[in-house]
């Protein structure tokens, strides 16, 4: 989404709905003009911070799953190696 004018950006910032990532990116070039309006720059910064926190939480959740899968796969490899070794001796 692109904002063609600061007026469009101000109207969007007055909407309490969370900014999408595309909207936040489109607002960054207009930030200099929006700082004269109370709360607009803070709103953009706050929404970006919340998006960063959400991204970090998603990364942590995903990496936790990958660690669990890696541990299970390692145990399976050890088990298979032990079975192969035991059947040969």
ZAZAPA-271572 format. One record per residue: residue number from 0; chain; x, y, z of N, C-alpha, C in turn. Coordinates in steps of 0.05 Angstrom, whole numbers, plus 5000, padded with zeros to 4 digits. Layout:
+-----+---+------+------+------+------+------+------+------+------+------+
|   k | c |  n.x |  n.y |  n.z | ca.x | ca.y | ca.z |  c.x |  c.y |  c.z |
+-----+---+------+------+------+------+------+------+------+------+------+
| NUM | A |    X |    Y |    Z |    X |    Y |    Z |    X |    Y |    Z |
...
+-----+---+------+------+------+------+------+------+------+------+------+
//
This chain:
+-----+---+------+------+------+------+------+------+------+------+------+
|   k | c |  n.x |  n.y |  n.z | ca.x | ca.y | ca.z |  c.x |  c.y |  c.z |
+-----+---+------+------+------+------+------+------+------+------+------+
|   0 | A | 5017 | 4977 | 5000 | 5000 | 5000 | 5000 | 5018 | 5025 | 5000 |
|   1 | A | 5012 | 5043 | 4983 | 5026 | 5069 | 4982 | 5007 | 5091 | 4989 |
|   2 | A | 5018 | 5111 | 5003 | 5002 | 5135 | 5010 | 5012 | 5157 | 4992 |
|   3 | A | 4994 | 5168 | 4976 | 5002 | 5188 | 4956 | 5005 | 5215 | 4969 |
|   4 | A | 4991 | 5220 | 4991 | 4992 | 5246 | 5005 | 4995 | 5241 | 5035 |
|   5 | A | 5004 | 5262 | 5049 | 5005 | 5260 | 5078 | 4977 | 5259 | 5089 |
|   6 | A | 4957 | 5271 | 5076 | 4930 | 5270 | 5085 | 4920 | 5241 | 5086 |
|   7 | A | 4926 | 5225 | 5066 | 4919 | 5196 | 5066 | 4932 | 5182 | 5089 |
|   8 | A | 4957 | 5189 | 5094 | 4972 | 5176 | 5116 | 4960 | 5184 | 5143 |
|   9 | A | 4953 | 5210 | 5146 | 4941 | 5218 | 5171 | 4914 | 5205 | 5176 |
|  10 | A | 4898 | 5202 | 5155 | 4873 | 5188 | 5158 | 4876 | 5159 | 5166 |
|  11 | A | 4896 | 5146 | 5154 | 4901 | 5118 | 5162 | 4911 | 5116 | 5190 |
|  12 | A | 4927 | 5135 | 5199 | 4937 | 5134 | 5227 | 4915 | 5140 | 5247 |
|  13 | A | 4895 | 5153 | 5239 | 4872 | 5159 | 5257 | 4855 | 5134 | 5261 |
|  14 | A | 4857 | 5115 | 5243 | 4843 | 5090 | 5245 | 4857 | 5073 | 5266 |
|  15 | A | 4843 | 5063 | 5287 | 4857 | 5048 | 5309 | 4866 | 5020 | 5301 |
|  16 | A | 4858 | 5011 | 5277 | 4866 | 4984 | 5268 | 4896 | 4983 | 5265 |
|  17 | A | 4909 | 4960 | 5273 | 4937 | 4957 | 5271 | 4947 | 4961 | 5243 |
|  18 | A | 4971 | 4973 | 5240 | 4983 | 4977 | 5214 | 4994 | 4951 | 5204 |
|  19 | A | 4990 | 4946 | 5178 | 5003 | 4923 | 5166 | 5033 | 4930 | 5161 |
|  20 | A | 5048 | 4909 | 5156 | 5077 | 4914 | 5150 | 5080 | 4932 | 5126 |
|  21 | A | 5064 | 4928 | 5105 | 5066 | 4945 | 5081 | 5058 | 4974 | 5087 |
|  22 | A | 5038 | 4977 | 5103 | 5030 | 5005 | 5110 | 5052 | 5019 | 5126 |
|  23 | A | 5063 | 5004 | 5145 | 5085 | 5016 | 5161 | 5108 | 5024 | 5144 |
|  24 | A | 5116 | 5007 | 5125 | 5138 | 5013 | 5106 | 5131 | 5038 | 5089 |
|  25 | A | 5106 | 5040 | 5081 | 5098 | 5062 | 5064 | 5097 | 5088 | 5080 |
|  26 | A | 5093 | 5087 | 5106 | 5092 | 5111 | 5122 | 5120 | 5122 | 5129 |
|  27 | A | 5140 | 5106 | 5128 | 5167 | 5114 | 5137 | 5177 | 5139 | 5121 |
|  28 | A | 5174 | 5139 | 5094 | 5183 | 5164 | 5080 | 5168 | 5189 | 5088 |
|  29 | A | 5143 | 5185 | 5097 | 5127 | 5208 | 5104 | 5130 | 5216 | 5133 |
|  30 | A | 5146 | 5202 | 5148 | 5149 | 5206 | 5177 | 5157 | 5235 | 5183 |
|  31 | A | 5174 | 5247 | 5168 | 5183 | 5274 | 5173 | 5160 | 5294 | 5173 |
|  32 | A | 5141 | 5291 | 5155 | 5118 | 5308 | 5154 | 5097 | 5302 | 5175 |
|  33 | A | 5097 | 5277 | 5184 | 5076 | 5268 | 5203 | 5083 | 5275 | 5231 |
|  34 | A | 5108 | 5281 | 5237 | 5116 | 5286 | 5265 | 5104 | 5312 | 5276 |
|  35 | A | 5094 | 5329 | 5258 | 5082 | 5354 | 5268 | 5054 | 5349 | 5279 |
|  36 | A | 5043 | 5326 | 5273 | 5016 | 5319 | 5284 | 5020 | 5302 | 5309 |
|  37 | A | 5007 | 5310 | 5331 | 5012 | 5296 | 5356 | 5004 | 5266 | 5355 |
|  38 | A | 5023 | 5250 | 5362 | 5019 | 5222 | 5365 | 5023 | 5205 | 5340 |
|  39 | A | 5025 | 5217 | 5317 | 5027 | 5201 | 5292 | 5054 | 5187 | 5291 |
|  40 | A | 5076 | 5201 | 5296 | 5102 | 5188 | 5295 | 5104 | 5166 | 5316 |
|  41 | A | 5094 | 5172 | 5340 | 5095 | 5152 | 5361 | 5078 | 5128 | 5354 |
|  42 | A | 5056 | 5132 | 5341 | 5039 | 5109 | 5332 | 5054 | 5091 | 5313 |
|  43 | A | 5068 | 5103 | 5294 | 5084 | 5088 | 5274 | 5105 | 5072 | 5289 |
|  44 | A | 5120 | 5085 | 5306 | 5142 | 5072 | 5321 | 5131 | 5050 | 5338 |
|  45 | A | 5108 | 5054 | 5351 | 5097 | 5034 | 5368 | 5087 | 5010 | 5352 |
|  46 | A | 5074 | 5015 | 5330 | 5066 | 4992 | 5313 | 5089 | 4976 | 5303 |
|  47 | A | 5111 | 4990 | 5294 | 5134 | 4976 | 5285 | 5147 | 4960 | 5308 |
|  48 | A | 5148 | 4971 | 5332 | 5159 | 4956 | 5354 | 5142 | 4931 | 5360 |
|  49 | A | 5116 | 4934 | 5359 | 5099 | 4911 | 5364 | 5102 | 4889 | 5343 |
|  50 | A | 5106 | 4898 | 5318 | 5111 | 4878 | 5296 | 5137 | 4864 | 5301 |
|  51 | A | 5158 | 4879 | 5310 | 5184 | 4866 | 5316 | 5181 | 4846 | 5339 |
|  52 | A | 5167 | 4853 | 5359 | 5162 | 4834 | 5382 | 5148 | 4809 | 5372 |
|  53 | A | 5128 | 4813 | 5355 | 5113 | 4790 | 5345 | 5131 | 4772 | 5328 |
|  54 | A | 5148 | 4785 | 5312 | 5167 | 4769 | 5295 | 5187 | 4753 | 5312 |
|  55 | A | 5196 | 4766 | 5333 | 5215 | 4752 | 5351 | 5201 | 4728 | 5365 |
|  56 | A | 5176 | 4732 | 5373 | 5161 | 4710 | 5386 | 5156 | 4687 | 5367 |
|  57 | A | 5150 | 4694 | 5341 | 5146 | 4673 | 5321 | 5172 | 4658 | 5317 |
|  58 | A | 5195 | 4672 | 5315 | 5221 | 4660 | 5312 | 5227 | 4641 | 5335 |
|  59 | A | 5222 | 4651 | 5359 | 5228 | 4634 | 5383 | 5211 | 4609 | 5383 |
|  60 | A | 5186 | 4611 | 5376 | 5168 | 4588 | 5375 | 5177 | 4568 | 5354 |
|  61 | A | 5184 | 4578 | 5330 | 5193 | 4561 | 5309 | 5220 | 4548 | 5315 |
|  62 | A | 5238 | 4563 | 5326 | 5264 | 4551 | 5333 | 5262 | 4530 | 5355 |
|  63 | A | 5243 | 4534 | 5374 | 5239 | 4514 | 5394 | 5229 | 4488 | 5383 |
|  64 | A | 5211 | 4490 | 5363 | 5202 | 4466 | 5349 | 5225 | 4452 | 5335 |
|  65 | A | 5242 | 4467 | 5321 | 5264 | 4456 | 5307 | 5284 | 4442 | 5325 |
|  66 | A | 5288 | 4453 | 5349 | 5306 | 4441 | 5368 | 5294 | 4414 | 5377 |
|  67 | A | 5268 | 4414 | 5383 | 5256 | 4389 | 5391 | 5258 | 4367 | 5369 |
|  68 | A | 5253 | 4375 | 5344 | 5255 | 4356 | 5322 | 5284 | 4346 | 5319 |
|  69 | A | 5303 | 4364 | 5323 | 5331 | 4356 | 5321 | 5339 | 4336 | 5343 |
|  70 | A | 5329 | 4340 | 5367 | 5335 | 4322 | 5389 | 5323 | 4295 | 5383 |
|  71 | A | 5298 | 4294 | 5374 | 5285 | 4269 | 5368 | 5299 | 4254 | 5345 |
|  72 | A | 5307 | 4269 | 5324 | 5322 | 4257 | 5302 | 5349 | 4246 | 5312 |
|  73 | A | 5362 | 4259 | 5330 | 5387 | 4249 | 5341 | 5383 | 4223 | 5356 |
|  74 | A | 5363 | 4222 | 5372 | 5357 | 4198 | 5387 | 5351 | 4175 | 5368 |
|  75 | A | 5336 | 4181 | 5347 | 5330 | 4160 | 5327 | 5355 | 4150 | 5314 |
|  76 | A | 5373 | 4167 | 5307 | 5399 | 4159 | 5295 | 5415 | 4142 | 5314 |
|  77 | A | 5416 | 4149 | 5339 | 5430 | 4133 | 5359 | 5417 | 4106 | 5362 |
|  78 | A | 5391 | 4105 | 5363 | 5376 | 4080 | 5365 | 5382 | 4061 | 5341 |
|  79 | A | 5380 | 4073 | 5317 | 5385 | 4057 | 5293 | 5414 | 4047 | 5293 |
|  80 | A | 5433 | 4063 | 5300 | 5461 | 4055 | 5302 | 5465 | 4033 | 5322 |
|  81 | A | 5451 | 4035 | 5345 | 5454 | 4014 | 5366 | 5442 | 3988 | 5356 |
|  82 | A | 5419 | 3989 | 5342 | 5407 | 3965 | 5332 | 5425 | 3951 | 5311 |
|  83 | A | 5436 | 3967 | 5293 | 5454 | 3957 | 5272 | 5479 | 3944 | 5286 |
|  84 | A | 5490 | 3958 | 5305 | 5513 | 3947 | 5319 | 5506 | 3921 | 5333 |
|  85 | A | 5483 | 3920 | 5347 | 5475 | 3897 | 5362 | 5470 | 3873 | 5344 |
|  86 | A | 5458 | 3878 | 5321 | 5452 | 3855 | 5302 | 5477 | 3844 | 5289 |
|  87 | A | 5498 | 3860 | 5287 | 5523 | 3850 | 5275 | 5541 | 3836 | 5295 |
|  88 | A | 5536 | 3840 | 5320 | 5554 | 3827 | 5340 | 5540 | 3806 | 5355 |
+-----+---+------+------+------+------+------+------+------+------+------+
//
